[in-house]
Amino acid sequence: MKDVILDTDAYNEIDDQFAIAYLLRSWDRLRCRALCAAPFHNSRSSDPADGMEKSYHEIHKILSLMGREDVPVFRGSEQWLPDEKAPVDSPAAREIARLAGAYSPERPLYVAAIGAITNVASALLLAPEIKENIVVVWLGGHALHWEHTREFNMAGDIAAARAVFLSGVPLVQLPCMGVVSEFRTTKPELEYWLKGKNALCGYLARNTIDEAERYAAGKPWSRVIWDVTAIGWLLGGMTRDREEARRVPSYGFQYETYPGLPPIRYVWQVDRDRLMGDLFAKLAG
């Protein structure tokens, strides 16, 4: 049994909602200690604070659909880190630091981050001693062979990403383009496996299909549901990873090597069919 905090920009896209539900439906293997709302800024938010607040409410929407209002939810940062050494205080950052204090290197708390990593970086800067007690599982950046690492989660708060990598905290990286980008689903698949199963499944299927057909109506499409893969790694057997040198993202969106930093676990493959099958079975079950 792994104890998990999930840090999510839940309103940013359609995939965080799947990840939240998958975590909570994997209760036999994973125990969710808290859900934290992460900031984001794109066409769906006016600024990082608005993105965080919308994510906070979207988390509660998923919990309501699941009948799981018992899960603690915390508001996160309303702004990006001003630099690599200055935390942004928030209820989420304080809760991550507080919970981590009760764990140890032998029994760590897993902090799964599927958005900009501002809240996690702030927790590590507020309480540097917790890095021995946690394992950060982050979906961020692109694959090492990709031409750049200007990925949404990483580029959103590059100072936070650098702070986490430079901290030396035990880290699992799930790169987006070139690895997680293979975890795709389609309209027929969503309709067959989820539509009509329950209120949660109906919302997830409709939300995904509507979003995809907004930009691809009348064309063949598949949709990446990126964030599920972080929960897949936590469950084991759904991904393949290896030890890699810790490459720190630069402000120029390339990776740099810093001598003396411990290696990371680098996910290089996702078992798409096995993970998708487990996801659909748990959501509909």
N, C-alpha and C positions, 0 to 999 in steps of 0.2 A: 504494500500500500504506500503510495506516494502522496504527501501533502502538497497542495498546489495553490498558489495565488495566480490568477489570470488577470493580466493588465491589457486592456482592450480598447481600441478606438471603434466601438461597436457600431456607430452610425456612419462611419466612413464609407463602407461598402456593404456587400451582402454576405461576406464570408465569416466575419466575426460571430455573427448570430449562430451559425453552424457550430463554430468552435465552442462557444459557451454551452450550447445544448449538449454537444458531444462530451464535454468534460463532465457535466452534471449527470449524464446518463451512463457514465463509466464509473459509477459509484463503488463498484466492487474492486476497482483497481486504483482509483484516484479519489482523494478527498479534497474538495474545494474549500479552502479556508476563507477566501475573500475574492471578490471581483472589483477591479479598479478601473475607473474611466480614464483613458488616455487622451491627450489633446491631439487634434489634427486640423489641418487647414487646406481645404480645396473648394471646389464649387458647391459642396454640401455644407459648408460652414463659413461664417464671416471672418473668423479668426480662430486661433488655437483654443481660446476660452470657450467660444461657442461650440466648437467641435467636441470639446470635453463634456460640456453640459448636455449636448444632444446624445453623446455616447452614454452618459449616465442614465438618461431616460430610456434609451434603447435597451440597455442592460435590464432595467426594470420591466420593460415590455416582454422580453424573452422569459424572464423569471415568472411573470404573471401567466404567460401562455403555458408554462410548465408546472404551475402551482408550486413554485419554489421561492416564495417571498421570504423564506427563512435565511437565505444566503446573504451575508453582509456585503454591501456595495459602498464604495468610497469614491468621492470626487477626487480627481487628480489635478495636475498642474494646469494653470490657466495661461501659461506662457512657456516658451522654450528656455533652455538654460542660457544665461547670458554669456557663460564661458564654461570651460571644462572643470573648473574648480568651485563653481558657485551653484549650490543646490537651489531648487525652487520648492519651498515648503508647501505641502498640501496634505490633506487627510490621507490620501493614498500613500504618499511617500512615508509618512509617519507610521502607517499601519504595516507596510512592508518591513520597515525597520523594527517595529515592535514585535511582530510575529517571528521574525528571523532570530530574535534574541533567545527564543526558547528552543532553538535547534542546534545542531552540532555538525562538524564535518562527517561524522559517522552516520548521522541521520539528518540530512539536509532538508531544507524547505525548497521546493522547486518553484521558481518565479518564471512563469511563462508569459512572455511579452509579445504581443502580436500587433503592435503599433509603434509609433515613435517611442523611444525608450526613456523618455524624460522622467517619469515617476521612479523607475528603477535606478537610474543614475542619481537622482536626488536622494533616494534612500541610502545609497552607498556613500554619497558625499556627507549626508547628515550623520551616518553611523558607520564609518569605514570598517569597524570590527565585524560587521555582519557578513562580510565577503567570505569568511570561513564557514558560514552556516548555510549558505544558499547555493543553488545551481541555477543560473540564468539560462533559460531556453528562449532564444530570440529568433523570430522570423524577420530578417532584415538583411539588406545588402543583396548583391547578386553573386553568382558563382565566380569562383576564382579565375575561370577562363573567360569570363565576360569582359567586354572592352572597357567597362566602367562600373562603378557601384552607386550610380545616382538612382537609387531605389527609393520609393515613397517613404517607407518607415525610417530609413537611414538618413535620407536627405532632409526629412522634416526637422530633425534636431541632431545635426551632425556633431555638435559639441557633446550632447548626451551619449551618442554612440561611442565617441572617442573616450569619454570618461569611463564608460563601462568596460571597454576593451582594455584600457590602460590600467584599470584597477586591479587586474589580475584575478578577478572573480572567476570561479569555475563557469565555463561558458559552452553552450551548445548553439551553433549557428545553423539556421535553415535558410540557405540562400534562395532568393526568389527566381529571377530569370536564370534558366539553365538547370534548375533542380525542381523546385516546388511548382514552377510553371507547367509541369506535366500533370498536375492534379486537377483535371478538368471534368466537368459534367455537362450534360446537354438537356434540352427541353424534354425529349421523350423519356430519358432516364429519370428526371425529376418527377414527371407526371406518373410514371409507372410505379416508382418506389415510394413516393411521398404523398402525392395528391390524394386527399380524402382520408388519410390515415388518422389524423388527429389535428387539433387546432394549431399546434406548433408546426407540424409538417406542412400544413396548408399555407401558413405564413411564409415559411422558408422557401417553398417551391414557388409560390406566387411572387415573392420579392425578387428571387433570382431571375425568373423568367421575364418579369416586367422590366427589370434593369437591362437584361441582355437585349430584349427586343426594342428597347428605347434607342439603341445605337445600331442594331443589326436586323431590324425588321425586314422580312422577306429574303433573308440570306441565311445560309448555314452558319451556325455558331456553336461554340463551346465556351464554357465559362470556368475560369480558374476559381476554386474556393480555397485560396492559399492557406488561411489560418488554421484549418483543420489539421494540417500536417504537424503543427507543434504539439497538439494533443496526441496525434499518432506516435510521435517520438516518445512521449511520456508513457504510453501504453506498451511500447516495445514490440518488435517484430513487424512494424509497419514501414520502417525506414531503414536505410543502411548508412552508417557513419564511420568516420575514421579520425585518427588523431592528425591534426594539422598545426603548423606553426601559427601563432596568433598574429594575424595581419590586421593592423589598425587602420580604419578608414581615415583618409585625409580630407582636408577641406576642398581639395581638387577632385574628390570622388574617385580616388584610386586607393589601393591597399598599400600600406607601408609596414615594414618589419622593424620591430623594436627589440634589440637584444635584451635577454633576461626575462622576458615575459613568458609565463607558462603556456603550453599549447592548449588548443580547444578541441572539442569534438565537432567535426564538420560533416553535416549531412550531405551525401552526394547522390542519393537515390531514394525515391518514394515508391513503395509497392502500391501503385494506384488502385488496382482492382481489390486487393485485400482491404485497404483502408476505406475505400468507398463502400464496400460491402458491409464492413463493420459499422460505419457511420449510418448508413441507411437503416440497417437492422435495429440499431439502438434508438434512432429517432422515431421509428415507426412502431417499436415494440411496446 
